[in-house]
Amino acid sequence: MQLIFIDDSGQQSPPREHLGELASVGAVMFPEDQVAAYSRQIDELRTELGMPAGEEFKWNSSKGSFMAGAGVEVVKRTRRRMLEIAASCGVSTAVVIWDRGQIGWPKERVAREILGYLYERIEMHLESRRSAGSSSPTSPAAAIGITPSGWLGLWTSRRSAPRT
């Protein structure tokens, strides 16, 4: 069994030339038997840093947070350590990024498209491990069930709907 966490993000004005608004969605896929080990190691990292127990690790920390005030080198080392912990626990990821500046589709259509691409990647991941998955979405649009034989809900409707 894999536990899968899905989240969306975006960037209104990316700093690179010729890019429009970016929309993205990603998944982090944990082998079920590694969740406790990952959690324990992240808690140990939090203790090493002296980070408050209730504060969330974020890649881009909010102003006023512990990590925002920790300094650039501490943040870099922490990010690297978090990635090393994830790798040691067999965590996999998939991310889909869409440049809305290239195609003028409404946000809702872009969201359906990128979720479909993400679900396809997750399905391939599950099939390669011959595993079922359990999704824990962080956005309501991602609340869709997962099985090794296919995605339900939005994935099914995306594949059967005619493309325009």
N, C-alpha and C positions, 0 to 999 in steps of 0.2 A: 504494500500500500504506500502511496505517495501522498503527502499533505501539500497542497498547492495554495499559495497565497497570491492573489491578483490585485494589482493596483494600477491606477491611471495617473497620468501627469501631462504636462504641456508646458510650452514656453511661447509667450506671445511674440516676443521680438528677439530671436536668436542673434548672437553677435556675428555670426558668419554671413558674408555677403551672399545675396541671391537666395536666401532661405526665407520662406514665409512662416507663419505660425506653425509650431510643431505640436502634434498630438501624439501621445504614446501610451502604451499599455504594456505591462510586464508581469511575469510570473516567476515566483521562486518555488522550486519543487524539492521538498525534503523527503528522503526515505524515512518512513514512520519510525523505524528503530533507531534513528539518529537524532530525533527531535530533542530528547532529554539531554544527550551529550552536547548538542549545539547550545541549548539553553544554559546548561551549566557553565560552559566555556565563556559564553557572552557575559554571564553574571560575574565570573572571575575577572574578566576584562574590565567590567564596570567597577569592581572593587579596587583593582589595581590603579585605575584612574582617579578614584575617589568621586565618581559620578553619583549624583543622587539616585536612589532606587526608583523613584517614580518617573524619571526623565527618559524619554524615548531616544534611542540612537537614530539620527536622521543623517542622510548623506549631506544635505545642506541644512545645517542647524539654524534654528530660529535665533534672532537677536535676543540676547539676555540669557540664553541657555548655557549650560555648563560647557558644552563642546564649542560653542561660539566664542567663549572666552578662554579656551584652553591653549590657543596658539596654533599656528599653521603646522609646525612639526608634529605636535601631539595629534592633531587631526589626521595628518597623513599616515602616521604610524598606526593609529586606531583603525582607519579605513583598511589599511593593508592587513592588519591582524584579523579584522572581521571577515575579510575575504579568505584568508588562510583558514580560519575556523570553519567557514562554510565549505571550502574545498575539502578539508579533512573529514567532514561529515557527509560527503557525497552529494552536496546540494547542487542542483542545476538551475539555470535561469533561461528565460526567453524574453526578448523585448521586441516590440514592433513600434517603429517611429514613422509618422506620416507627415510630410510637408504639405500643409494645407494651401500654401502659396502656389503650388503647381496645378492643383485641380480645385475649382471653386465649389466643391460640394458642401452642403450644410454639415454642421458638426455632428448631427445625429447619424448621418450616413457614414461619415468618416469613422465614428465610434463603432458602428456595425462592422465595417470593413476591417478595422484593425483588430477588433475582438475575434473575428473569424480567422484572421491570420495567426493570432496568438493561440487560439484553440487548436488550430491545425498543428502548430509546433508542440503544444502540450500533448496532443494525441500521439504524435510521433514519439515523443519522450516516453509516454506510458507504454506504447506498443513495443519499444525497444527494450523495455524492462518487463514486459508482460505483466503489467501491474494496473490495478484500479487506482483511482485517485479520489481525494476528498478536497473540495474547494472551500477556501475561506476568503471570500472576496472582501476587499476594503471599499468597494464602490457597488451600489445597488445593481448597476448594469451587468456586473460580472457574476451575479448569483445564478449560476447554471451548473447542473450536475455533470459529472465526468464518469465515463466508463472506458475501458480499453477498446471497445468496439465502436465508439463514436460519441459525439457531443450531443446533448439534448438542447432544446430551446432555440436560442438565437443561432447557433451553429447549423442546426437542421434547417431552419427557415432561410438562412443565408444561402445554403447550398441549393435549396429547391426553388428559391425565388428567381424570376428572370432578371438578368442583369440589364441595366439601362445606362 
